[in-house]
Each structure stands twice: as structure tokens, then as C-alpha cells.
């Protein structure tokens, strides 16, 4: 089982400045899943507790001279502490910058190794960053779990395949700051959030307690997938009435999620996505958020990066 590669300048910027800070907010421990073509950071896909999160990169988005081999069809997966990974990368980058003409002037080498820790008789696996400084090499070792067995790797791949299913209707929310502002206000009111999505391009959110109800509505959103025209007779109705009628027609779905989970999903603004899509899985199985990234300087989707999360549903909802 072998893995080694060089992080590119783009890979350093993506991980150090954007994705690792966001992943660290999502959860302390994640699985790093390496294949011949991709590097994938996974949260909660095996235990199913909390938000499921998938950040996937084509290998050329992060690495150069990428080499991997294993008996599991050249696939390797292990658990790692995201904060330790981020700290080691940040430290290695600072050494590169200090002794070179740029963050990757001396090339940042990353590889899987086994080492014998102090006061231990058993070698342990590490993900190692190696940076050649002015007169010596500096090594940062990040402890990782024992790589997953063939059976657990298959279980992880099956969960990953299931997590890729798209909801039938997705609506685009171009401004995550508006959502963040709403969540900041409502998280002091209650713990449960009702979310409705219609085929008309509407996103409704509402939180209710015995004494107060707070809601927000986004209309005329871009729709991907199943869509429909909003009935003319509904235009002057309240948001709650329009949402209820759309659900009865089969033109909308509604689910209830944790306010804390919804707020946590918004931490992915740290990865600087260009927009986000919201959708509800069939039978209200989960609330899916897909973050989209554009090629810098364009409005074209960057297909080398994908990021999405699935929020568990607290109530079966209606469809």
C-alpha cells in the first residue's frame, strides 16, 4: 500500500485557505479516501450520525506526480484529524514560503508512511508532509487511523455512491449571506426548522415556537430538474398558504431539520463556493445542499471540485 504526491500551488491554496478550515468546522474527524483519480474528504458516511458531507477533488486539482497503489484496486482510505492536517499543511507552507520564492518553490511532498512512535513497539501509520528548507528537510507527521480493510472500504464506497443521488428538484440560492443572516436570527428562537422547496423555484424556511414564528422566503430561483409554473391564483396568497397548496398538488416537498445542522452546513461558505443548490430527497429522506464552484474568471462550472452535504431529517415531512 503506497501513496505519494506533490501538492500543487492550486492544491495548497484550495486546502489551506478554503477547504480544510470549512471541513474542520464540519467535524473534527473525517475519512480521506484516495483513488486513482480522486481525493475525497468524507464526514459521517459510515456512522450515519449527523450531517453527511462529501468534498471531492480530481487529483490534478490538488496534486502533481500522483502515485497510488494498493491491493484494493488502488484505493486507500483512513480517518484523520482535520485540525492536525490543517496545522501540518499550514506549517509546511510557511517553511516553503520562508526559504523559497513562493509557497511551492521547494515543492511540498505528501506521502503515507509507517513509523515507530516514541515509547511504542508497534509502527503506526502517518500522513507525512516533507518540505526541503534552506539547509535541511522539515517533516510534519500527521497520525492517521489504520487504513480501512477491504470490507470497510467497500462499505465506504457503497455509502459514497448512495450519497451521490440527486433530489428531483434543486433550487439555486446565489447569496449564502442572506441565509446566514436568517439563521443567525432564528437559532436563538428554537431548535427545529421547517424547509419547503417547490418546483416553482421557491424556498421557504420557518421556525415556530409557542410565542413566535419567524420565516423567510426566496422566490424566482433557478430550478434544476423537475419544475412547474406557479398557478396564477396563488400569487396573492401568503408564503405559508402557497407552500401548503404546492405540497397538496405534489409540486413541493417539506421537511424538518435541526437549526444547528442547517447552521453548520453554512460553514462551507469558508470554501468560497460561487452558489448553492437546495433540494429534498424523494420521500423526504434528507435535505441536500450542493455547493458549486466556477472556473476563476468565468461562469463555467469547475468540474474538478464537488462539494455537497446531506442534513438528516427530524420529521418525515410531506411530499
Secondary structure, 3 states (H helix, E strand, C coil): CEEEEEECHHHHHHHHHHHHHHHHHHCCEEEEEECCCEEEEEECCCCCCCCEEEEEEEHHHHEEEEEEECCCCCCEEEEEEHHHHHHHHHHHHHHHHHHCCCCCCCCEEEEEEEEECCCCCCEEEEEEEEEECCCCEEEEEEEECCCCCHHHHHHHHHHHHHHCCCCCEEEEECCHHHHHHHHHHHCCCCCEEEEEEECCCEEEEEEECCCCEEEEEECCCCEEECCCCCCHHHCCCCHHHHHHHHHHHCCEEEEEEEHHHHHHHHHHHHHCCCEEEEEECHHHCEEEEEEECECCCCCCECCCEEEEEEEECCEEEEC
